[in-house]
Amino acid sequence: MTTLPIDLPEGFTSLVTVGDRVNPEQIIARKDSPKDEIVNIMEGLNLSRSQAKKTLKKNPGDQIHAGDVIAVKKNFFGKVQAKITSNISGIVLRYERDTGNLVVRTNQDASSLELISPVAGTVRLCNNKEIVIETADALVSNGVALGTTGEGTLFVLKESFDDAGSDNALYYLDNRVVGKIVLARTLSPDMLIKGDSIGAKGFLGISLSNEDIDYMQQKKIKLPVLEISDELVSKVKEWENKKIMVDIADKAIILRE
């Protein structure tokens, strides 16, 4: 069993407690939807109630985006004196003539308001900062993590673990790795560049040199790359040909099937 810590983002409230069993894709925390945003046109442009309505550039039902101009104040000669620019995206709900308030319903992807468990397991810790799940479907590394989280079928580059082929692992990296997360003994920038060019989805490796780490950080690679220990290798190999996710934030390898 492995304990998988999952950070609880600011504003999220846990929906589980210690001892609860959770399943993959189960919602374990949620954040309340943001309230409607209000922009007061009268105050923003220092206008009377009757004048404020004439400055509006957006009407109820209109979609607005951050950076859009929603109201413009002009002088007698038509020269712009002031304007109000939106700093949010959403849909205009209404304009309140009495108060001068323009009410906007902000756009919010429902998925961004929910935290999903990536594994099945038992909740062992739950507080305002994290939820820790004990699971058989994840392995956590203490090694270096680079790139972004990604998924793919695990492919073990067996030649890299053979004494005869370990020095020529780059040579054995071919179209077998297309769409795969590659497990190899030693990783190098050349392997990552070649793997990326032929369609690999990520890399796991036992060792990374400090020079290579610096180089790959400078290149801001997007492929998930995770350094794992010798101890983890045998466990990871058991998932060969199965779909996994490499979670860069948590330095975790998660079984997806």
C-alpha positions in Angstrom: 0.0 0.0 0.0 1.0 3.6 -0.7 -0.1 6.8 0.9 -1.0 9.3 -1.8 -1.2 13.0 -0.6 -3.5 15.2 -2.6 -3.2 19.0 -2.0 -6.4 20.8 -1.1 -6.5 24.0 -3.1 -7.5 27.2 -1.3 -11.3 27.6 -1.0 -12.0 23.9 -1.3 -13.9 22.0 1.4 -13.4 18.2 1.9 -16.4 15.9 1.3 -14.7 12.9 2.9 -13.5 12.1 6.4 -10.8 9.8 7.8 -11.7 6.1 7.3 -13.9 6.7 4.2 -13.5 4.5 1.2 -13.2 6.4 -2.1 -13.3 5.3 -5.7 -11.6 6.6 -8.8 -13.3 9.7 -10.2 -15.2 10.3 -6.9 -15.6 13.9 -5.9 -13.6 14.3 -2.6 -13.7 18.1 -2.3 -15.7 21.0 -3.7 -15.4 24.7 -4.0 -18.5 27.0 -4.0 -19.4 28.7 -7.3 -18.4 32.3 -7.4 -21.1 34.9 -6.9 -22.3 37.2 -9.6 -19.9 40.1 -10.1 -21.2 43.7 -9.9 -19.8 46.8 -11.7 -21.3 50.1 -10.7 -21.3 52.3 -13.8 -22.4 55.5 -12.0 -19.5 55.4 -9.5 -17.0 54.1 -12.0 -17.6 57.0 -14.4 -18.9 59.6 -11.9 -22.2 60.0 -13.8 -25.8 60.5 -12.9 -28.4 57.7 -13.1 -29.7 58.9 -16.4 -26.3 59.5 -18.0 -24.8 56.1 -16.9 -27.2 54.0 -18.9 -26.1 55.8 -22.1 -22.5 54.8 -21.7 -23.0 51.0 -21.7 -21.4 49.0 -24.5 -22.8 45.6 -23.3 -26.4 44.6 -22.9 -28.2 41.8 -21.0 -27.4 38.5 -22.6 -24.1 39.7 -24.1 -20.9 37.6 -23.6 -18.0 39.6 -22.2 -14.3 38.7 -21.8 -11.6 40.0 -19.7 -10.3 43.2 -21.3 -13.6 44.1 -23.0 -14.8 47.7 -22.7 -18.2 47.7 -21.0 -18.9 51.4 -20.6 -17.4 54.6 -22.2 -17.8 58.2 -21.0 -17.4 60.9 -23.7 -17.5 64.7 -23.5 -19.7 67.0 -25.6 -17.3 66.7 -28.6 -17.3 62.9 -28.5 -13.8 62.6 -27.0 -13.3 59.6 -24.6 -12.9 60.9 -21.1 -13.1 57.6 -19.2 -14.0 53.9 -19.7 -14.6 50.8 -17.7 -12.9 47.6 -18.7 -13.9 44.2 -17.6 -11.4 42.1 -15.6 -13.6 38.9 -15.8 -15.4 36.8 -18.4 -19.1 36.0 -18.3 -22.6 36.9 -19.4 -24.3 40.2 -18.6 -27.4 39.4 -16.6 -29.0 42.8 -16.1 -28.5 46.5 -15.7 -30.1 48.1 -12.6 -31.2 51.6 -13.5 -31.8 52.6 -9.9 -28.4 51.6 -8.6 -26.3 51.8 -11.7 -25.1 48.2 -11.2 -24.2 46.0 -14.2 -24.5 42.4 -13.0 -22.3 39.7 -14.6 -22.6 36.0 -14.2 -18.9 34.8 -14.4 -17.9 31.9 -16.5 -16.8 28.9 -14.5 -16.0 25.4 -15.6 -17.8 23.0 -13.3 -14.8 20.7 -13.2 -12.6 23.5 -11.7 -14.9 23.5 -8.7 -14.4 19.8 -7.9 -11.5 17.8 -6.7 -11.5 14.2 -8.0 -9.9 11.2 -6.4 -7.5 9.6 -9.0 -7.5 6.2 -7.1 -9.5 3.8 -5.1 -8.5 3.6 -1.4 -9.1 4.7 2.2 -8.8 8.2 3.5 -6.1 8.3 6.2 -5.7 12.0 6.7 -8.0 14.9 6.0 -7.4 18.5 7.0 -7.5 22.0 5.5 -4.3 21.4 3.5 -4.5 17.9 2.1 -6.3 14.6 1.8 -4.1 11.5 2.1 -5.4 8.3 0.5 -4.0 4.8 1.2 -4.1 2.9 -2.0 -2.7 0.0 -4.0 -3.1 1.9 -7.2 -0.3 4.5 -6.8 3.4 4.7 -6.3 5.1 7.9 -5.0 8.6 8.9 -5.8 11.1 11.2 -4.0 12.9 11.9 -7.2 13.0 14.8 -9.5 9.8 15.6 -11.5 9.8 17.6 -14.7 7.2 18.6 -17.3 3.5 18.3 -16.9 1.1 15.5 -15.8 0.3 13.0 -18.5 -1.1 9.6 -19.3 -0.2 6.6 -21.4 0.4 2.9 -21.5 3.5 1.8 -19.7 6.3 0.6 -21.9 9.5 -1.0 -20.4 12.5 -0.3 -22.5 14.1 -3.7 -21.5 17.3 -3.1 -23.5 18.2 -0.2 -21.2 18.3 -2.7 -18.2 20.5 -5.2 -20.0 24.3 -4.9 -19.5 24.8 -5.3 -23.3 22.3 -2.6 -24.3 22.2 -0.1 -21.4 24.8 2.1 -23.1 22.9 2.2 -26.3 19.4 2.8 -24.9 18.8 5.7 -27.3 19.2 3.3 -30.3 16.4 1.1 -29.1 14.0 3.9 -28.7 11.7 3.4 -31.7 8.0 3.5 -32.7 7.2 0.9 -30.0 7.0 3.9 -27.6 4.4 5.9 -29.5 1.6 6.8 -27.1 3.5 5.2 -24.2 5.1 6.2 -20.9 8.6 4.8 -21.2 10.5 3.2 -18.2 14.2 3.2 -18.8 17.2 2.9 -16.6 19.0 6.2 -17.4 17.4 9.2 -19.0 19.1 11.8 -21.1 18.0 14.9 -23.0 18.7 13.1 -26.3 16.3 10.3 -25.2 13.6 12.8 -24.3 14.0 14.8 -27.5 13.9 11.7 -29.6 11.0 10.2 -27.6 9.0 13.4 -27.9 9.6 13.6 -31.7 8.3 10.0 -32.3 5.2 10.3 -30.0 6.2 9.1 -26.5 3.9 10.4 -23.8 6.4 10.5 -20.9 9.4 9.0 -19.2 10.3 7.2 -15.9 14.0 6.6 -15.1 16.2 5.5 -12.3 18.8 8.2 -12.6 19.1 11.8 -14.0 22.3 13.7 -13.8 22.3 17.2 -12.4 23.5 18.6 -15.7 20.7 16.9 -17.5 18.1 18.2 -15.0 19.4 21.8 -15.4 19.2 21.4 -19.2 15.7 20.0 -19.3 14.5 22.7 -16.9 15.9 25.4 -19.2 14.1 23.8 -22.1 10.8 23.8 -20.1 9.9 20.3 -21.4 6.2 19.4 -21.4 6.5 15.6 -21.3 6.1 14.2 -17.8 9.5 13.0 -16.6 9.9 11.4 -13.2 13.0 10.0 -11.5 12.2 6.8 -9.5 14.3 4.7 -7.2 15.6 1.1 -7.8 13.1 0.0 -5.2 10.2 1.3 -7.3 11.3 -0.1 -10.6 10.2 -3.7 -9.9 6.8 -2.4 -8.7 6.4 -0.2 -11.7 7.3 -3.1 -14.1 4.3 -5.0 -12.8 2.1 -2.4 -14.5 3.7 -2.9 -17.9 1.2 -2.6 -20.8 -1.3 -1.0 -18.5 -2.5 2.6 -18.6 -0.9 4.9 -16.0 -0.8 8.6 -15.2 2.4 10.4 -14.1 1.3 13.1 -11.7 4.1 15.6 -11.7 2.7 17.8 -8.9 2.5 14.8 -6.4 5.4 12.9 -7.9 3.1 9.9 -8.3 2.6 7.1 -10.7 -1.1 6.2 -10.8 -2.7 3.0 -12.2 -5.6 4.0 -14.5 -7.0 0.6 -15.4 
